[in-house]
Amino acid sequence: MRGFGEIAERLRRSTAQVFQGDRRSGGSGVVWSADGVILTNAHVARGPAAQVELWDGRRFEARVESRDPRRDLAALRIGAKGLEAATPGDSSALRPGELVIAIGNPLGFAGALSTGVVHSIGALPGMGRQPWIRADVRLAPGNSGGPLANAQGQVVGINTAIVNGLGVAAPAGRAVEFLARGARPSLGVTLRPLPIGLLILDIEPDGAAAAASLRAGDILLGSFDDLGDTLDSGRDVAPLRFLRGGERPVREAYVRLRARAEVA
Protein backbone atom coordinates (compact mmCIF):
# COMPACT_ATOMS: atom_id res chain seq x y z
CA MET A 1 0.00 0.00 0.00
CA ARG A 2 1.24 3.48 -0.83
CA GLY A 3 2.22 5.79 2.02
CA PHE A 4 -0.27 8.41 3.16
CA GLY A 5 1.91 11.26 1.92
CA GLU A 6 2.06 9.75 -1.55
CA ILE A 7 -1.71 9.27 -1.60
CA ALA A 8 -2.29 12.86 -0.52
CA GLU A 9 0.10 14.24 -3.14
CA ARG A 10 -1.63 12.28 -5.91
CA LEU A 11 -4.99 13.65 -4.80
CA ARG A 12 -3.63 17.20 -4.80
CA ARG A 13 -2.40 16.76 -8.37
CA SER A 14 -5.87 15.70 -9.48
CA THR A 15 -7.61 18.58 -7.67
CA ALA A 16 -8.15 21.89 -9.46
CA GLN A 17 -9.35 25.34 -8.52
CA VAL A 18 -12.50 26.53 -10.29
CA PHE A 19 -13.30 30.22 -10.61
CA GLN A 20 -16.48 31.90 -11.77
CA GLY A 21 -15.87 35.49 -12.75
CA ASP A 22 -12.99 36.87 -10.69
CA ARG A 23 -10.30 34.99 -8.78
CA ARG A 24 -11.72 35.99 -5.40
CA SER A 25 -14.63 33.57 -5.59
CA GLY A 26 -14.73 29.95 -6.59
CA GLY A 27 -14.35 26.40 -5.45
CA SER A 28 -12.61 23.18 -6.30
CA GLY A 29 -12.87 20.51 -8.96
CA VAL A 30 -11.70 16.96 -9.65
CA VAL A 31 -9.71 16.10 -12.76
CA TRP A 32 -11.92 13.22 -13.84
CA SER A 33 -10.22 12.27 -17.10
CA ALA A 34 -6.81 12.83 -18.64
CA ASP A 35 -8.35 14.54 -21.68
CA GLY A 36 -9.77 17.52 -19.79
CA VAL A 37 -13.02 16.65 -17.98
CA ILE A 38 -13.29 18.46 -14.63
CA LEU A 39 -16.07 17.52 -12.21
CA THR A 40 -17.31 20.07 -9.67
CA ASN A 41 -20.50 21.34 -7.99
CA ALA A 42 -23.27 23.02 -9.95
CA HIS A 43 -23.22 25.89 -7.44
CA VAL A 44 -19.52 26.44 -8.22
CA ALA A 45 -20.05 26.54 -12.01
CA ARG A 46 -23.22 28.58 -12.35
CA GLY A 47 -22.77 29.94 -15.86
CA PRO A 48 -21.80 28.57 -19.29
CA ALA A 49 -18.08 29.11 -18.69
CA ALA A 50 -15.51 29.11 -15.89
CA GLN A 51 -11.76 29.22 -15.32
CA VAL A 52 -9.78 26.24 -14.08
CA GLU A 53 -6.33 26.32 -12.49
CA LEU A 54 -4.43 23.03 -12.19
CA TRP A 55 -2.06 22.02 -9.39
CA ASP A 56 0.97 23.16 -11.43
CA GLY A 57 -0.39 26.69 -11.93
CA ARG A 58 -1.61 26.28 -15.51
CA ARG A 59 -4.87 28.12 -16.08
CA PHE A 60 -7.54 27.31 -18.67
CA GLU A 61 -10.85 28.63 -19.88
CA ALA A 62 -13.46 25.93 -19.29
CA ARG A 63 -16.76 25.20 -20.98
CA VAL A 64 -19.56 23.94 -18.74
CA GLU A 65 -20.82 20.88 -20.62
CA SER A 66 -23.60 19.86 -18.24
CA ARG A 67 -25.11 20.93 -14.91
CA ASP A 68 -27.39 19.07 -12.53
CA PRO A 69 -28.53 21.46 -9.78
CA ARG A 70 -30.50 18.73 -8.01
CA ARG A 71 -27.42 16.57 -7.48
CA ASP A 72 -25.25 19.73 -7.34
CA LEU A 73 -22.87 18.43 -10.00
CA ALA A 74 -21.35 20.02 -13.09
CA ALA A 75 -19.02 18.76 -15.81
CA LEU A 76 -16.46 21.16 -17.28
CA ARG A 77 -14.16 20.69 -20.26
CA ILE A 78 -10.74 22.30 -20.70
CA GLY A 79 -8.38 22.14 -23.67
CA ALA A 80 -5.67 20.00 -22.12
CA LYS A 81 -4.40 16.44 -22.50
CA GLY A 82 -2.33 14.10 -20.38
CA LEU A 83 -3.72 15.35 -17.08
CA GLU A 84 -3.28 13.49 -13.79
CA ALA A 85 -6.80 12.17 -13.39
CA ALA A 86 -8.31 10.95 -10.14
CA THR A 87 -9.10 7.28 -9.58
CA PRO A 88 -12.84 6.76 -8.93
CA GLY A 89 -13.79 4.47 -6.04
CA ASP A 90 -16.86 2.40 -5.28
CA SER A 91 -19.00 4.69 -3.14
CA SER A 92 -21.57 1.93 -2.63
CA ALA A 93 -18.95 -0.01 -0.64
CA LEU A 94 -18.28 2.90 1.73
CA ARG A 95 -19.30 2.28 5.36
CA PRO A 96 -19.62 4.45 8.51
CA GLY A 97 -16.37 4.58 10.44
CA GLU A 98 -14.09 4.46 7.39
CA LEU A 99 -11.28 6.99 7.05
CA VAL A 100 -11.80 9.59 4.33
CA ILE A 101 -9.64 12.41 2.96
CA ALA A 102 -10.90 15.76 1.63
CA ILE A 103 -8.76 17.91 -0.66
CA GLY A 104 -9.75 21.39 -1.76
CA ASN A 105 -8.97 25.07 -1.84
CA PRO A 106 -10.66 26.53 1.26
CA LEU A 107 -10.43 30.30 1.54
CA GLY A 108 -7.88 30.36 -1.30
CA PHE A 109 -5.39 27.89 0.24
CA ALA A 110 -4.63 25.53 -2.64
CA GLY A 111 -4.45 21.80 -2.00
CA ALA A 112 -5.48 21.88 1.68
CA LEU A 113 -6.06 18.44 3.22
CA SER A 114 -8.46 17.30 5.91
CA THR A 115 -9.12 13.81 7.25
CA GLY A 116 -12.02 12.31 9.17
CA VAL A 117 -14.39 9.37 9.30
CA VAL A 118 -17.69 8.64 7.60
CA HIS A 119 -20.66 9.26 9.91
CA SER A 120 -23.53 8.14 7.72
CA ILE A 121 -24.70 7.58 4.15
CA GLY A 122 -28.28 8.30 3.16
CA ALA A 123 -30.90 10.93 2.42
CA LEU A 124 -30.86 14.27 4.25
CA PRO A 125 -33.88 16.46 5.09
CA GLY A 126 -34.43 19.13 2.46
CA MET A 127 -31.94 17.57 0.01
CA GLY A 128 -34.17 15.09 -1.78
CA ARG A 129 -34.30 11.31 -1.56
CA GLN A 130 -30.86 10.70 -3.02
CA PRO A 131 -28.08 9.48 -0.70
CA TRP A 132 -25.34 11.76 0.61
CA ILE A 133 -22.09 10.96 2.40
CA ARG A 134 -21.68 12.71 5.76
CA ALA A 135 -18.20 12.83 7.30
CA ASP A 136 -16.42 14.85 9.98
CA VAL A 137 -13.91 16.34 7.55
CA ARG A 138 -13.16 20.03 7.99
CA LEU A 139 -14.57 21.97 5.04
CA ALA A 140 -14.75 25.70 4.35
CA PRO A 141 -15.80 27.92 1.42
CA GLY A 142 -13.63 26.85 -1.51
CA ASN A 143 -13.79 23.12 -0.71
CA SER A 144 -16.98 22.70 -2.71
CA GLY A 145 -16.46 20.47 -5.74
CA GLY A 146 -13.26 18.87 -4.44
CA PRO A 147 -12.67 15.14 -3.91
CA LEU A 148 -13.57 13.04 -0.91
CA ALA A 149 -11.34 9.96 -1.08
CA ASN A 150 -11.00 6.70 0.81
CA ALA A 151 -7.79 5.51 2.49
CA GLN A 152 -6.52 4.13 -0.83
CA GLY A 153 -6.84 7.53 -2.49
CA GLN A 154 -9.86 6.56 -4.61
CA VAL A 155 -12.46 9.32 -5.00
CA VAL A 156 -15.72 8.19 -3.38
CA GLY A 157 -17.50 11.55 -3.27
CA ILE A 158 -17.63 15.17 -4.40
CA ASN A 159 -17.63 17.57 -1.44
CA THR A 160 -20.74 19.72 -1.59
CA ALA A 161 -21.74 21.43 1.65
CA ILE A 162 -21.53 21.62 5.44
CA VAL A 163 -24.67 20.51 7.29
CA ASN A 164 -24.81 20.69 11.09
CA GLY A 165 -21.02 20.79 11.28
CA LEU A 166 -20.41 17.75 9.07
CA GLY A 167 -19.14 17.67 5.51
CA VAL A 168 -21.65 16.44 2.94
CA ALA A 169 -20.55 14.88 -0.35
CA ALA A 170 -22.34 13.53 -3.41
CA PRO A 171 -21.40 9.84 -3.82
CA ALA A 172 -19.03 9.08 -6.70
CA GLY A 173 -21.57 6.61 -8.09
CA ARG A 174 -23.98 9.49 -8.63
CA ALA A 175 -21.24 11.45 -10.37
CA VAL A 176 -20.50 8.55 -12.73
CA GLU A 177 -24.22 8.28 -13.52
CA PHE A 178 -24.42 12.03 -14.15
CA LEU A 179 -21.47 11.93 -16.58
CA ALA A 180 -22.93 8.94 -18.41
CA ARG A 181 -26.60 9.97 -18.61
CA GLY A 182 -26.63 13.72 -18.11
CA ALA A 183 -28.67 15.81 -15.72
CA ARG A 184 -32.00 14.85 -14.24
CA PRO A 185 -35.06 17.01 -15.06
CA SER A 186 -34.96 20.37 -13.31
CA LEU A 187 -37.28 23.34 -12.92
CA GLY A 188 -34.48 25.88 -13.17
CA VAL A 189 -35.31 27.59 -9.87
CA THR A 190 -33.71 28.44 -6.54
CA LEU A 191 -35.95 27.40 -3.64
CA ARG A 192 -36.24 28.03 0.09
CA PRO A 193 -38.40 25.79 2.30
CA LEU A 194 -41.31 27.36 4.19
CA PRO A 195 -43.84 25.75 6.54
CA ILE A 196 -46.41 25.70 3.73
CA GLY A 197 -44.19 24.83 0.77
CA LEU A 198 -41.19 25.98 -1.27
CA LEU A 199 -40.61 29.67 -1.97
CA ILE A 200 -39.18 30.44 -5.41
CA LEU A 201 -36.30 32.85 -4.88
CA ASP A 202 -34.93 32.99 -8.41
CA ILE A 203 -35.79 31.60 -11.85
CA GLU A 204 -33.44 30.81 -14.73
CA PRO A 205 -34.68 32.72 -17.80
CA ASP A 206 -34.54 29.66 -20.07
CA GLY A 207 -35.67 27.07 -17.50
CA ALA A 208 -38.82 24.97 -17.35
CA ALA A 209 -40.39 27.11 -14.59
CA ALA A 210 -39.98 30.30 -16.60
CA ALA A 211 -41.60 28.66 -19.63
CA ALA A 212 -44.60 27.76 -17.42
CA SER A 213 -44.90 31.42 -16.30
CA LEU A 214 -43.93 30.75 -12.70
CA ARG A 215 -42.40 33.76 -10.94
CA ALA A 216 -40.03 34.55 -8.12
CA GLY A 217 -42.19 34.86 -4.99
CA ASP A 218 -44.53 32.01 -5.92
CA ILE A 219 -44.84 29.24 -3.32
CA LEU A 220 -44.89 25.67 -4.60
CA LEU A 221 -47.06 23.45 -2.41
CA GLY A 222 -45.34 20.35 -1.06
CA SER A 223 -41.84 19.39 0.05
CA PHE A 224 -38.51 18.94 -1.70
CA ASP A 225 -39.16 15.21 -1.74
CA ASP A 226 -42.59 15.72 -3.34
CA LEU A 227 -41.07 17.94 -6.00
CA GLY A 228 -38.30 15.43 -6.66
CA ASP A 229 -40.84 12.64 -7.13
CA THR A 230 -42.73 14.80 -9.64
CA LEU A 231 -39.60 15.64 -11.61
CA ASP A 232 -38.50 11.97 -11.69
CA SER A 233 -41.94 10.66 -12.65
CA GLY A 234 -40.95 10.20 -16.30
CA ARG A 235 -43.78 12.38 -17.53
CA ASP A 236 -43.19 14.94 -20.28
CA VAL A 237 -45.54 17.43 -18.60
CA ALA A 238 -46.13 17.67 -14.84
CA PRO A 239 -48.69 19.72 -12.88
CA LEU A 240 -47.49 21.94 -10.03
CA ARG A 241 -49.80 23.56 -7.46
CA PHE A 242 -48.72 26.94 -6.13
CA LEU A 243 -49.75 30.12 -4.35
CA ARG A 244 -49.17 33.60 -5.69
CA GLY A 245 -49.57 36.89 -3.87
CA GLY A 246 -50.45 35.65 -0.41
CA GLU A 247 -53.83 34.20 0.62
CA ARG A 248 -55.31 33.58 -2.79
CA PRO A 249 -56.83 30.43 -4.33
CA VAL A 250 -54.39 27.66 -5.20
CA ARG A 251 -53.22 27.86 -8.79
CA GLU A 252 -51.87 25.15 -11.05
CA ALA A 253 -49.17 25.29 -13.71
CA TYR A 254 -48.22 22.60 -16.19
CA VAL A 255 -44.46 22.36 -16.56
CA ARG A 256 -42.79 20.74 -19.54
CA LEU A 257 -39.84 18.82 -18.18
CA ARG A 258 -36.58 18.53 -20.05
CA ALA A 259 -34.87 15.19 -20.33
CA ARG A 260 -31.59 16.94 -19.61
CA ALA A 261 -31.09 20.20 -17.74
CA GLU A 262 -29.25 22.55 -20.07
CA VAL A 263 -26.86 25.29 -19.06
CA ALA A 264 -28.58 28.65 -18.90
Secondary structure, DSSP 8 states (H G I E B T S, - for coil): ---HHHHHHHHHHTEEEEESSSTTSEEEEEE-STTSEEEE-TTT--SSEEEEE-TTS-EEEEEEEEEETTTTEEEEEES--S-----B--GGG--TT-EEEEEE-GGG-TTEEEEEEEEEEE--TTS-SS-EEEE-----TT-TT-EEEETTS-EEEEEEEEETTEEEEEEHHHHHHHHHH-------EEEEEETTEEEEEEE-TTSHHHHTT--TT-EEES-HHHHHHHHTS--SEEEEEEE-SSS---EEEEEE--SS----
